[in-house]
Amino acid sequence: MVQSAVLGYPRIGKGRAIKKAVESYWGGKSSEAELQEVAKAVRKERWESLKTAGVDIIPSGEFTLYDHLLDHSFNFNVIPERFTSQGLSPLDTYFAMGRGHQDRAKGIDVAANEMGKFFDSNYHVVKVDHSPSTPFKLNRNQALEEYNEAKALGITTRPVIFGPITYLSLVRKARDAPVDYTPLDSLDALLPVYKELLTQLKEAGVEYVQVDEQMLVTDKGESLAAEFKKVYEALAPVAPKIVLTTAYGRVGKSLEFLKELPIHALHLDLDREPKQLDAALAALKPTKLAIELGLVSGRNIWKNDLKASKALAEKAVAELGAERVTVSTSSSLLHTPISLKVESKLTEQQLSWLSFAEEKAEEVALLAGALNGTESAAFEKNTKDIAARREFERTSDSAVRDRLAAVTPEQYARKDAFPVRREAQKKHLNLPKFPTTTIGSFPQTKEIRLARAKFGKGELTQAQYEEAMENEIKAVVDFQEKVGLDLLVHGEPERNDMVQYFGEQLTGFIFTQLGWVQSYGSRYVRPPIVVSDVSRPAPMTVRWSSYAQSVSQKPMKGMLTGPVTILNWSFPRADVSKEVQSFQLALALRDEVNDLAKAGIRAIQVDEPAIREGLPLRKEDWDNYLRWAVDSFRLATSGVENDTQIHSHFCYSDFGDIFPHIQRLDADVISIEASKADLKLLDVFASHGYSNEIGPGVYDIHSPRVPSEQEIKDRLQAFVKVIPADLLIVNPDCGLKTRGWKETEESLANLVAAARWARENLL
């Protein structure tokens, strides 16, 4: 009999219960015990939801209060000394590792660990420092605790853990580690901890354990055959039956050594890479290994075509037999909202297109049922819904497609090269050396959110809402002038989210009410959904940037989100390529960029923080993606005159391997996250150089701690060693939306003071 499985489930809780509980704890409004009670209730809710959906194999152990990679580090005693020496409670130490901790009264000031993207998803993991002296030990067996917790509820689960190789590949090399050290060098030291963890699971009666080895879908994974053989030959004798899971791509040549491993089953992502099934079946058929087919997407929100998925699964059943086949999600469902049942504003037609985590669990169960001979009415309804969606997709906005078809090569390039443009821009902007600016957003206060909510409910008129936003903009502009910033922004009080805000003003998008997805920690987003061709009916930001410029004599920077980021931080269409969708967005943004320039906005920032995260996991797929990604940015920004300064911003990612493509964007100024990564991008600048202006971030905005003036001076001194001083811009790592006003004021005052010092001492 074919079974159904889910690899992981959203851990945010209905109504964003975890976010609210965690932030209440951080704010001193609730106790640790109260936080843990909420967490326990959410875990129960998750398991019961999957059981109700009819899923056979339910995951446990992948719940987290902040990040599951951070959990593994913390549970394995990978806690850098700078955190253990602060005298914090275990829970506060854990949170400090993710977000930093500053308490001046107690003399505590510790920066967070680096954060990075989780493969090519929009989720961020906390990358804790490792070195040869890292003292691994099993502080907590979270997988066992949650297995027993679910068992007490009458629910048998499959514990989930990171595989050792993926874990060590995701974490970070400590700054003081030997030059030739990599975290994978610690594999031998870590294996005893894994043996202890897995032994405890087996002794507790756990039959199967899910071991996530997503590194198998990368080029690096293919080079680690010896390491995988070593690890799983060591772990298999003491572990429950191992289900080795991959996600986010194809395993490729790794199949050759995977089929030889002493594991029970191999999971493959057939949503992203359905073509790998034939090779996998050929490799596994002569063995005793079972296969888990990741057919229901853990990454998108489109209803699964159960008929098509069934056909793929039937191929596997025919080759291996039903007992060796399980159908599952392609990855954890943490990337999807929880449930469609709470979405009251979507139309019946729109609801018929979509599937969130609860619905995906039901799809997995329906698919297994159909393979076992029971095609229910729900299965038949799915077939009809898919046919209706395909019919909708055949309709399009011909004007959008005609415009895209008519784009010429000249539209992808600025009128002149950077040196010519720079001279024209200097005359208008008149900025000092080491000019200071921010990335765009300022703190979103309760008052801003309340005004937006009242306007949405009709409790404020359009005029009242605009007046409220103008007052906020005026206050932000006044503060920037007072603190001494040089290139100002309007602060974005009118924006709910840097992607949703634009999607709401473009054709082709729909939006959820409660479709929250975790980005990192307690930062949740509601990704828009692209359902048809995209265009811009009217200006989106000109009104606010123009007002901001009218209340200041200093230059104002217009703020837009770039086409690749809008696409990557939305749920894209599945019926046309991402390339086509990105170019459609680029044309819409081109109109906005041109209108801002016509309105007298001399600096325009088009943010592309997601351009790196969309990079395919296999290097052979890079060129095509980078071609259309870079061209999308150029198409959006190349319609202005030389005297308009185009900025772009990048964060969250390691750009070293694509820096030449960042140069090809031909932005006049780029700002880039640098402080949280220990300024490792300096090596990239030194290797590649950068001919245009650049603003490496001088402090981390994902943490509430305030950087000292000296800290920023030190970073500027490091920058000028590899970047010409006359090309440096001084700015934070990212936008300030999630920060409080007090810490923002202090941090920016220190930033401005450090920049003024640099003008006197570093030129």
PEPEHU-V362192 format. One record per helix or strand of 3 or more residues. SS is the DSSP state (hx for helix, st for strand). FROM is the first residue (numbers start at 1). LEN is the number of residues. If there is no record, write none. Layout:
ss;from;len
SS;FROM;LEN
SS;FROM;LEN
//
This chain:
ss;from;len
st;3;3
hx;14;13
hx;32;22
st;57;4
hx;68;8
hx;81;4
hx;90;10
st;101;3
hx;104;3
st;108;3
st;114;4
st;124;4
hx;142;11
st;157;6
hx;164;7
hx;183;21
st;208;5
hx;214;4
hx;219;4
hx;225;14
st;241;5
hx;252;7
st;265;5
hx;276;10
st;290;7
hx;306;15
hx;322;3
st;325;5
hx;333;3
hx;348;6
hx;357;15
hx;377;18
hx;398;8
hx;409;4
hx;418;12
st;435;3
hx;446;11
hx;462;22
hx;500;4
st;506;5
st;517;4
st;523;3
st;529;8
hx;542;9
st;556;6
hx;563;6
hx;578;21
st;603;5
hx;619;19
st;645;6
hx;656;9
st;669;4
hx;675;3
hx;681;8
st;693;5
hx;709;11
hx;725;3
st;728;4
hx;741;21
//
